Amino acid sequence: MDLWFIIKERYMLLSVLLIITFVSLFLLLAIWKNRSEVPRSLTVIITVICMGIIILSLLALVFAISFGYNT
């Protein structure tokens, strides 16, 4: 099976995961830029949550592509 065929077949799932990744990245960059105005504990909590979401969505992207590629 061709990789391009798998991406076309699962474009909706992949696009949702990419949107989640970009929104989390945007929130992470925004909170990191304005961290002087936000309490330190809130900055740490938001950073940890955003990093977790980014890592999990990237792992889900890899799993969605590799699972389809192997079947």
N, C-alpha and C positions, 0 to 999 in steps of 0.2 A: 504494500500500500504506500502511496506517495504521501509525503508529509503535507504538501499543499492541499491534497484532497481531505485530509483529516482536519486541517484548519478550516477549510470551507464547510465541512460537515458540522463542526462544533463552534461555529463563529459566535453564537449567542452566549454560550457559557464562557468562552474565552474573552469576549468583549466585556461581560459583566465583571469578571475577575480583574481585567485590566483597569476598568473604571474604579473599582474598589481600591486597587493598588495606587492609582494616581491620586485619588481623593485622600487617601491616608498619607501619601507622600506630601501633598499640598498642605495638609493640616500639620504634619510634622515640621515642614519648613516654616510655616507661618508661626507656629508656637515657638520654634527655636529662634526666629528673628526677633520676636517681641517678648523674650523671656524676662526682660527687666521689669515689665509691667505685670507679669503674672507671678503668683507665689511659686516658690521653688518646688514644693511638694506637688502642686498641680502640673507643673512642667514635667516633672519626672514621671508622674502617672500617665500623662498624655503621650509622652515619648515612648514609654514601655508598651502601651496599648497600640500605638501606631506601628511601632516596629514589629510587634506580634502579628498584627493584621497584614502588614506587608509581607512578612516571611511566610505566613500561612497561605496567602493568596498566590504568591509565587510558587510555593510547593503544590498548590492545587492546579495551577497552570501546567506545571511540569507533569503532574500525575495525569491530567486530562489528555495531554498530548501523547505521553508515553503509553498510557493504557490503550488508547485508540490505535497507536502505531503498532503495538504488539499483537492486536487481535486480528 
